[in-house]
């Protein structure tokens, strides 16, 4: 009986999603010709997808066009923090009014600022608007140091707070009872999995406890961010190469400073090979440790997550680009089925990418701290 009820609820949910999406597709077709704010052409779709996977200075949940033809955005602004020619300048991103082509000018401390393609520029003294060359590059403005709380930074802070709350609660439960309850029952097997299947086999029984905390942090951090990226909230934090590069640098720093004498001895003056070959091998080993290993960590996570978002958004766009060939209903139905299928795969990829990054990090650390034989 319970199975039947759960199955019925699932079918109702799928039907609601399907007909809701279908209604959106029909509504889109009826009014798209008079609505300049919606995405209609292939070029607009491509631009929208590329814009979606980038970071932004404001948090927009969704946008719509009212009856007056005005484009409205539902969300909230984020702090803009700039280091300019006059020092520190702060204001809220709502001052730009969601403008990204340099037309909205913000004045602070006698300076003028404009946002162009996601970057904030400071105008030259006396300039009242941004001038562009043939390639649409600003000729009378320059970039400033941007320390703003962007959408990706907001996502990182949010996940950090969630992790602190969740694991603090789990730690408190262990002090009071042997078996955790609630969310702790979900976290415990994952914590044990990372410890027993990733940290201990790759680092060894002697040193694994020292690095398990870091491995747990990066695993849950990447996994939760990947899952949030699949929600309508629109996070794409792990699809930002700056974020994946920072995570790779953390791993680089850990295995570099944790490396023992045997690790550096094998890297810089490898035993068991001719003396003339040792300098060449040292260069190769150093390149592998400082370039190839971090690059393999950052590019795999960045490329897979970004590609997943692009594929899902492209499938959703079928309802727009193929509505003339398949009708609004057919295009929406096809878009819904394909996007749902790929999204389910992306749920697996979200876990897999967190696992791979953590596994490789543990492997690199284990290679640095392992006790090497000297034959």
Residue, then its C-alpha position, 0 to 999 in steps of 0.5 A: x500500500x505504501x509503495x502504491x501511494x509513493x508511486x502515485x505521488x511520484x506520477x503526480x509530481x512528474x505530471x505536474x512538472x510535465x504539464x507545467x513545462x508544456x504550458x510554459x512552452x505554449x505561453x512562450x510561443x504565443x507571446x515571444x514575438x512581442x516580448x523582447x526580453x525572452x530568448x528566441x533565436x539560436x544566437x540568443x540561446x547560445x548567449x544565454x547558456x554561456x551567461x548562465x554558467x558564468x559568475x554574476x554580481x547579483x543573485x537572480x532566481x528567475x526573470x519575467x516580462x510584465x504586461x507593460x513589456x518591462x523585464x523584471x528580475x526576482x532575486x536579491x542584490x549582492x555587495x560590490x567591493x572594489x579597490x579603485x584609484x581612490x581606494x575602497x568603494x562599496x555599494x550594492x549590485x542593484x545599482x547597475x539595474x541588471x545592466x551588463x553592457x556599460x549603459x548603467x553608470x554608478x557614481x561613488x566618491x566622485x568616480x563612475x563605474x560601469x559593468x561590461x560583460x560581468x566585469x566592473x570598469x572605472x571610467x576616466x575622469x570627466x567621462x559620463x559614458x563608456x565609449x567602445x571600439x569596433x570590438x566592443x572594448x571600453x576605450x575610456x575605462x579600465x578594470x578595477x580590483x574586484x573583491x565583490x561577494x558574487x553568486x559563486x562566493x555566496x554559494x561557497x559561504x552558504x555551503x560552508x555554513x551548512x557543512x559547519x552546522x551539519x557536522x557540528x550536529x553530528x559531532x554532538x550526537x556522537x557525544x550523547x549516543x552511539x548511533x546518530x539520528x536524523x541527518x547524522x544517519x545520512x552523513x555517517x556512512x559517507x564519512x566512514x566511506x571517505x575514511x575507510x575507502x579513500x583515505x586509509x588505502x591511499x595514505x596508509x594506516x600510519x598517516x591517514x588520520x592526519x589528512x582525513x579532515x581535509x579529504x572529508x571537507x573537499x569531498x562534501x564541499x564539492x558534492x554539495x556544490x555540484x548538487x546545488x548546481x542542478x537546482x533551479x537556484x542556478x549555482x555553478x560554483x564548481x564550474x568556475x575554474x578559479x574555484x577548482x584551481x583553488x581546491x587543486x592548489x590546496x592539495x598541492x600545498x598539502x602534499x608539497x609540505x607533507x612530503x618526506x625525505x624519501x619523496x623528495x629524494x626520489x623526485x630530485x635524485x632518483x636512485x637506481x638510474x644512471x647519473x646522467x639521466x637523473x637531472x632529466x627525471x628530476x625536471x619531469x618529476x617536478x613538472x608532474x608534482x607542480x603542474x600536471x597533478x594540480x592541472x589534472x585536478x582542476x581541469x577535470x572538475x571544471x570541464x565535467x561540471x561546466x559541460x553538464x550544465x551546458x548539455x542540460x541548458x541546451x536540452x531545455x532550449x529545445x522548446x525554443x529552437x525547435x518549436x516550429x518543427x515540433x510545435x510548442x507541445x512536442x518541443x516542450x515534451x521532448x525537452x522535458x524528457x531529455x533534460x530530465x534524463x540528463x539531470x539524473x545522470x548529472x546527479x551521479x556525476x556530481x558524486x563521481x566528481x567529488x569522489x575522483x577529486x578526493x581520491x586523487x588528492x588522497x593518492x597524491x598525499x599518500x605518495x608524498x608521505x609513504x615510506x620509500x624503500x632505498x635499494 
